[in-house]
């Protein structure tokens, strides 16, 4: 997309959209900002753009076809009526990732998957940094891709967490190393079918060439379907079986390159899914130039990312874990895998078109009760009736209070909602911070102090 002196519309005024506007202004484009929310409901950074001469319009007012090009933030779907009308008129439409990628200096590692993206991205960045390989980390985690352009260098890796929302609008994006961790039911409210959702993820492979690499999960059905998608060399990992090459878990050890690299017990992150994330990150780090002995040392010093099966506190002998990022059924299943029994799980929020039945069996085996919150509570209750005790808590505060009153020493209270946060919270981070605040308040009361 040509930028200088072009009239470009940026749809969606959150972190990625604001960074896109900033980059386009520096590139000499004439920019118009659009959002589904009225101007007065935008955040301070978005409203400040108006003071710099960037006009604003409501998304529902349409008129997208009057521009030379459109840049979509991840939250704006390609099939939005306004976007569709512009595409039918021949207006180029790309996402923030596609806008930024041609201007990023240095090679890129792109990491996607239904679950584990943030942990794997952060761990890959940690491995490279600890091994002395220049790196910057961003994308769906932390810094928007367009905001990474000015700090990119030819001798530095760009490690990007990438969602299906970012990948669905790519046209030519090509990572030197692509990582797909897994593909399980998620975001069907946006993509409508599993095949469409999986295809969006698979686009990360489409423009790779023979000298590139794709790191794929040998245990995942969709990853196996992608074996011949794109031209990159395949390198596999598995948490369940030995592989002739690649990384795998066997007898309590992570193996890679035909040798036992590191004992699984030495990792500080919990759960088998995090061992799989670690294997993917180790392979990506190795392909990016890190030495295997250095990788082995680095992976054992990595702590859990905030809101990803994060240990919060022990209060009254009860352990609290914050997995607010578990916004899908599969993520919640993986969280439950990390515990044997005695779990009080907090479920609910905004439904994403999910089927909650797969939670029945593990909840029956491991949970004392499920505390239901948010707008999805009734649907979850209908899907889980009879599998486990269900407590209609309504709010997160009530759920924490009720679970703590009923739990016994040695039990676990786990926030792993299987839903989006947007019915009661601004984001999963906001939900996780509120949960941790409630837990710390419990701990303070236990010791006779106030928060």
N, C-alpha and C positions, 0 to 999 in steps of 0.2 A: 504494500500500500504506500503510495506517495504521500508525504507528510507536509512538506513546506508549502505554505499558502493554500493548503487544502482545508475545506470545511469538514471537520470531523466531529461526530457525535459520540460521546462516551456515556454509556448506559450503566447506571448503578454507582452510587456515590459512597461506597464503603472504601476499605483500605486499597484494594486493587484499582478501583475506578479513580480515586483521588491521585494515586501514583501515576496512572495513565494520563490524566489531564496534565499533571506537572511535566511529564516527559514530552507530551505533544506540544505544550507551550514552548518548551526549550527547543523543540525541533522546528518551530516556525509555523505550526498549524493554527488555524482558527477553530477554537474548541467550544462546543456547547455541551453542558452537563444535563443529564436526565436521571430522574429517579422516580420510583413508584410512590415515594413519600413526598408530601408537600415540603417546600423549602424550609419552613420553620421547624420541621421535625428532623432535619439533617443534623449531623454532628458538626462541631465547631470547625473542623478542618475543611469539610465540604462547603460550609457556608462562607468560609474565608475566600474560596475561589471566586465567588461572586464579586467580592470587593476588588478583585484583580481583573475584573472585566469579563469573566466567563459567564455567559448567560445561562439561565436555568429554565427547564420546562418539565412538566409532569409527563411521565411515560404514557399515561392513558390518553394524552392529547394527540399522540401519533405524530405524523409528519416526518418520520425517519427517512423517507425516500427523498427528501430534499438535500441530503448531504452527500459528500464525495466518498465517505467511508464511515463505518460504524465500528466502535470497539466495545465489546461486551465485557462487563465484569462477570465473575463466575456465577453470581446469583441471578443473572438474567438469562433465561433459557433461549436457545436458538429458535424454538417454535412459538415464542411470544408473538401475538398477532402483529404488533407494530414492526417487529424484526422480520417476520415473514413477508409483510407487504413490501418492505424495502428490498429484500432479497429478490422478490419477484420483479422488481423494477431494475435489477442489475446492480444495486449498491453493494460494494464489497463489505462483508461482515466478518470480523475476526475477534478473537478474545485477547485479553491482556497478555497472556503467554505468547501468542503468535506475534503480537505487536513488539514485545520486548526481545524475543529470542534472536533475531538477526543482528541486534546491536550489542549482545552480550559477548565480551571478549573472553577467551578461554573455553575449554570444553565443559560439557554439561553432563551431570548424572541426573536423570529424571526418575523419580520414585512414585509409584502409584499402587493402588490396591484398595480393597474395601476396608481393611483394618490393618493397623500397624504402620501406616505411612509416616506419621509424625515421629514415632519412636525410631523407625529405621532411618529416616532422614537425619534426625538429630544424631543418631549413633554413627552414621556414615561420616557426617561432618566432624564428630568427635574423633573417630579413628584417624581420619586424614590429618587433622590438626595435631593430634598426639604423635603421629608418625612423621611430622615435619613436612607434609604436603600442603601447599597453599590452598585455601578453601574458603568459600563463603556459602552460607546456607539461607534459603528463603523459599519463596513460592507460596504454597498454602500454609506454611509455617512462618511466622514472623514477618519478614520483609517481602513486600510485593516484588514480582520479577522486574517490573519496570524501574523500581527503586534500587535494584542491584546493578543497573547498567553502569553508572558512574564509578562504582567501586570494583568492577570486573577488570581482570588483567589476563593477558595471554597465557601467563604461567600459572594461573589459578583455576581450580575447579569450581564450578557453580553446581551446588547440590540442591535440587528443587523437589519439594513435595508437591505432587500434582494430583488434583481431584478429577473426577470424571467431568465435572462442570468446566474445568479449564481445558481438558483435552478434547471435548466434543467439538470445539470451534477451531481446532488446529488445521492448518493447511499445508505447512511444510516443516513444522517443528521436528528437529532431529537431535536427540540426545546421543552423545558418544556412548553412554552406558544407560540402558533402560532397565528398570527393576519393576516387575509386577509381583506383588506379594501374595495376592489372593483375590478372588472375585466371588462375592457372596451377595445375597439379596440386600439391596440398599437403594435408596433414592428412586424407588419406582414411582413416587409421586411426580418426579421430574422426567425420568426416562421412559416410564410406562411399562416396558418389558425388560426382562433379564437380558435378552439378546441385544437390545439397544444399549443397555447399561454396559454390558461386557464389551460391545463394539467401541464405545467411547473410551474405555480403558485401553483397548487394543490399539488405538490410534497412536499410542506412544511408540509403537514398533514400525509404523508404516513407512517412514522415510529414512530409516537406518540403512546403512550400506554394509558391505561385506567386512569392513575393518572395524565395525562397531560391535558391541556386545549387548545381549539381553539376558538378564538374570531372572529366572522364572522358578516358580514353586512346582516341583514335580508331583506334589500331592493334590494340586488344585486342578479340577476338571477343565476350567476355562483356560488356565495357563497351558495345559497340555494341548488344547485346541489351537493355541497360538504358536505351536511348534514351528510352523512354516510361514507365519505371517511376518513380513519384512525379511530383510536379507542378513541381519546381524547374526554373529556366532552365538549359540546358546550355551549358557552355563546354568546348571540346575542346583537346587537345594531341596532337602527333605528333612522333616522332623520325625519320619516314621520308618524309613528304610535306608539301607546302604545304597549308594550310587557308585557307578564305575568311575565317575569324575564329579567334580563339584563338591559341595559341602553337605554333610548329613550328621544326624545325631545317632550315636551307637554306644551302648553300655556306659551312659553317663558322660560321654566325651563328644565334643564337636570335632569332626574330622574334615579336613580340607587338603586337597593335593596329595591324598594318599597317606596322610599322617594325622595322628591325634594332636589337635592344635591347643585346645583348652578344655578343662573340665567344666561341664555345664554348671556345676555347683559354685564355681568361682564368679559367675555373673551376678550382678546386683539387681537385675530386673527379673521379675517373677513370672512364671507360667511358660508352658511349652511354646505358645505363640510368640513369646518374646525370644525364645531360643531360635525360632525360625527367622524372626526379624534380625537377630544378631548374625545368623548365617548369611542372609542376604546382604547385610551391611559389610560383613567381612569380605565377601566376594567382590562387592563394588569397590571397596577400599583397595583390595589387591589389584584389581583391574586398573585402578587409577594410579598405581605405582607404589603403594605402601608395601613394606616387607612383612612377610607372614609372622615372624617372631614379634615384631613391633605391633602388629594387629592384635595378636594374642594378648599382649600386655594392655593395650588400649581398651579392649572390649570389657576387661574386668574392672575398669575404673568408671564405667558409665552408670549414672543413676537414672531412675525412672523419670520420664518427662512428666511435668505437672499435668494432672487430670488423666493420666494413663496408668491405671492400676497403681496409683500413688498411695503409699502408706502415709496416713495423716497423723494418727495419734492412738495411743492406748489410753482408755479412760475406764476406770472401774473394772479392769481386766478384760475389756472388750476392745478388739482391734477395729479401727475404722479405715476403709480404703475408698479413695476417690477415683472412680473411673468414669467421670462425667463425659469423656470423649466416646464412651461406648454408646453410640447413637444408632446402632443397628443390632439386629438379632444376633448375628455372628459375633460381633464384638462382645456382647453380653455373655454369649456361650463361652468365649475364650476367657473372659474374666472369671466365670464360674469354674472353669477347668483348673484355675490356680489354687482352689481351696477344696478340702476334703469334705467338710460338713460344718454345721453350726452357722450357716449364713442367713442373715436377715438382709434381703436384697430390696433396694428401692428402685422401682420400675415406673416409667411413665414420662409424660411430656406431650409433645406434639407428634401424632402418628405420621409415619411416612409411607403409609400403604402396606405395612408389614403384616406378616402372618406370625403370630406369637406362639403357635403350637410347638415349634421345636424346643421351646424352653421347658416344656412340661416334664420330660424325663429327668434332666439334670436338677431341676428345682425339687422334684420329688425325692431325689437321692441326697441333695446337699443342703437344701434350704429349710429353715424353721418356718419362715413366712415370707411373703412378698408384700411390701408396702407400696400401694399404688397412688400415684400423684398425677396431676395434670389432666389435660383434655382427653388423653388416650386411655385413662383408667378404666372406663366401662368396657371398651373393646378388649383390653388386655384381660380383664376379669372374665369376660365371656370365653376367651380362648384358653384360659388357665384353670377354669373352675374344676375343682376336684383334684388337681395335681398337688396343691400346696395351700396352706392357710393364706387367705387373701385379706389384707387390711386396707380399707379405704381411708387413706391418710389425707388426701386432697392436696396438701402442700408439702414441700420439702421439710419445712420446720416441724410440722406435725409428724412426718415420717421418722425423722431423727429422734424426736422426743419419745414416740411410742416404741420404736425399736430399742432404744437405750433402756427404757423402763422394763422391757420384757427380756432383754438379753442376759445371759449368764456369763461369768468369767470364762474366757476361752472361745467365746463366740466371735463372729465377724459381722460387722455392719458395712454393707457394700453398696455404694452408689454406682450402678451400672444400668442406666435407664432404658436402653434399647429404643430411645426416641429422641427426636430433636428437642432442643431446649426452648424453642421460640414461643411457646404458649405462655410461659411464666418468667422467662429470663432472656437477656439480650443475646446470649451465646452459651455454648457449653462451658467456656472458661468462666463466665459469670456464675453459672450454676455450680461449678466446682468450687469457686471461691466462697460462695454462700454456704455450701455444704461444709467446707473446712472451718468457716467461722462458727457455724453451729456446733461443730465437734469441739473446737477449742473452748467454746463457752461451757459445754458440758464438763470438760476437764477442769475448767476454772472453778465451777460450782463444787466439783468433787473436793477441791482443796480449800474451799471456803473463801475464795476470792471472787471478784467480778471481772468481767471481760473489759 
